[in-house]
Amino acid sequence: MQLIRALQVHGSADCLFDDKSVESGIATLAEEVAQDNSDNFPLVLCVMNGGLYLTGQLLRYWHFPLTVDYVHATRYRLTTLGKDVLWKAYPQNEIQDRHVLIIDDIFDQGYTLEEVRSYCLKHGASSCRSIFLIRKTHQRKKAEIQPDYVGLECGDVYVYGAGMDLNSHFRNLSSIYAIAEKVV
């Protein structure tokens, strides 16, 4: 039943960024990050599950030494609201004295980034930079943090595709779609 509803919503959603726009944003991100970090032997931390798509796409462009790892930290827990971050998995690689690149799908309020960055710095990271495919612009309360690299910008709409989900569906889409509100 949930899949049928998701298909109905997807059928009426607006394409906010087509696959060419998403790919262009990712290519620009990859180049900017490489220019700033290719000599740092970075530890790339993919924030699961949303960061998986962007991490995979960025890795296609990077031809410098790096280590790939992941964290699973979420504040949504299958909902659209929440401030407290739940850790499901911590990095397996040593963070001490590493230049860390945190990769996630969307910067909304920044609480997950704030938590992951704080964890990395507490564990001795030399530096900690963040990469997001998309940033929402809105007036809602946010954490006192901003991403270092952003590929695309959107208003305060519910988006999915390119790593972001609609009720756990459609992370695999190469375009980004918008709907007026989250569908349960």
PyMOL commands that set and color helices and strands:
alter all, ss='L'
color gray80, all
select helices_A, chain A and resi 2-12+19-37+51-59+111-122
alter helices_A, ss='H'
color red, helices_A
select strands_A, chain A and resi 14-17+43-47+67-74+86-89+99-107+127-136+149-154+158-160+176-179
alter strands_A, ss='S'
color yellow, strands_A
deselect
rebuild
show_as cartoon
